[in-house]
Amino acid sequence: MIKRILILDEEGQEPPSCNREFFYKQFRVLVTSDGKNIINIAQKFDPDLFILDFNMAGHTSEEICRQIQWRRSFGHIPTILSTAYLYDAIDYSVLGCDDIIFKPYNLDELVEKAESLVWY
């Protein structure tokens, strides 16, 4: 069964190798940089997993996680937070995400995290 991953990334793209690896693991991936319309995009795409860039211009991942969780249709969907920075002042456990991955991430690690959250 194909699972869908919605990736919100400020640059709006993932490396081609990432898409290939997800394809081989039976994931369909949609990448967007449009944090403002993430709910509308998610309603159309119907993801099984969100991967959110922590540093989005004009939005915080915490706000976006909360938007997702408040929606009855998305509240059960796991979320991975992706960040290049480890901020000691941030308690990542309260951001509303299910897991965190630090950039540059190992592709195998990302796929493993995705599989652990959506294959049930």
C-alpha positions in Angstrom: 0.0 0.0 0.0 1.4 3.4 -1.0 1.7 5.9 1.8 1.8 9.7 1.2 4.4 12.1 2.7 3.8 15.9 2.6 7.1 17.7 3.0 7.1 21.4 3.9 10.5 22.8 3.1 11.6 26.4 2.8 13.5 25.6 -0.4 10.5 23.6 -1.8 12.5 20.6 -2.9 14.2 17.5 -1.7 17.1 15.9 -3.4 16.2 13.5 -6.2 17.8 10.6 -4.3 15.3 11.2 -1.5 12.3 10.9 -3.8 13.8 7.7 -5.4 14.4 6.1 -2.0 10.9 7.0 -0.8 9.5 5.6 -4.1 11.3 2.3 -3.6 9.8 2.1 0.0 6.3 2.7 -1.4 5.9 6.3 -0.4 4.5 9.0 -2.6 6.1 12.4 -1.8 4.8 16.0 -2.3 7.1 18.8 -1.5 5.9 22.4 -1.0 7.4 25.6 0.4 3.9 27.1 0.9 3.5 27.1 4.7 0.6 29.6 4.5 -1.6 27.1 2.5 -0.3 23.8 4.1 -3.8 22.9 5.4 -5.4 23.3 1.9 -2.5 21.4 0.3 -2.9 18.6 2.9 -6.6 18.3 2.4 -6.1 17.7 -1.3 -3.0 15.4 -0.9 -4.3 13.4 2.2 -0.9 12.6 3.7 0.0 9.8 6.0 3.0 11.8 7.3 4.2 15.4 7.5 7.8 16.4 7.4 8.2 20.1 8.4 11.1 22.4 8.0 11.7 24.1 11.4 12.8 27.4 9.9 10.1 28.5 7.5 10.0 32.2 6.6 7.0 33.8 8.2 5.9 30.6 10.0 7.2 28.5 12.8 7.0 24.8 12.8 5.2 24.9 16.1 2.4 27.0 14.6 2.1 24.6 11.7 2.2 21.6 13.9 -0.6 23.1 16.0 -2.7 23.9 12.8 -2.3 20.3 11.8 -3.2 18.9 15.2 -6.2 21.1 15.6 -7.8 19.7 12.5 -9.8 16.6 13.3 -8.9 15.1 9.9 -5.1 15.6 10.5 -4.7 15.3 14.3 -3.8 11.6 14.1 -1.1 12.1 11.3 2.5 11.9 12.6 4.9 14.8 12.0 8.6 14.8 11.7 10.4 18.2 12.3 13.4 18.8 10.1 16.1 21.3 11.2 19.7 22.2 10.5 20.1 23.8 14.0 20.0 22.5 17.5 18.8 25.3 19.7 19.5 24.6 23.4 16.8 27.1 24.4 14.0 25.1 22.6 12.3 22.2 24.2 11.6 20.2 21.0 9.4 17.7 22.9 6.6 20.4 23.3 6.5 21.5 19.7 3.8 19.0 18.8 5.9 16.7 16.5 6.4 13.0 16.8 10.1 12.9 15.9 13.0 15.3 14.9 15.7 14.8 12.3 18.7 17.1 12.0 20.0 18.3 8.6 22.0 17.3 6.8 20.3 14.0 7.5 21.2 10.6 6.5 18.6 9.4 4.0 18.4 5.9 5.6 17.6 7.5 8.9 14.8 9.7 7.4 13.3 6.7 5.7 13.6 4.6 8.8 11.8 7.3 10.9 9.1 7.7 8.2 8.5 3.9 8.1 8.3 3.6 11.9 5.7 6.3 12.0 3.3 5.3 9.2 3.6 1.5 8.8 1.1 0.0 11.1 
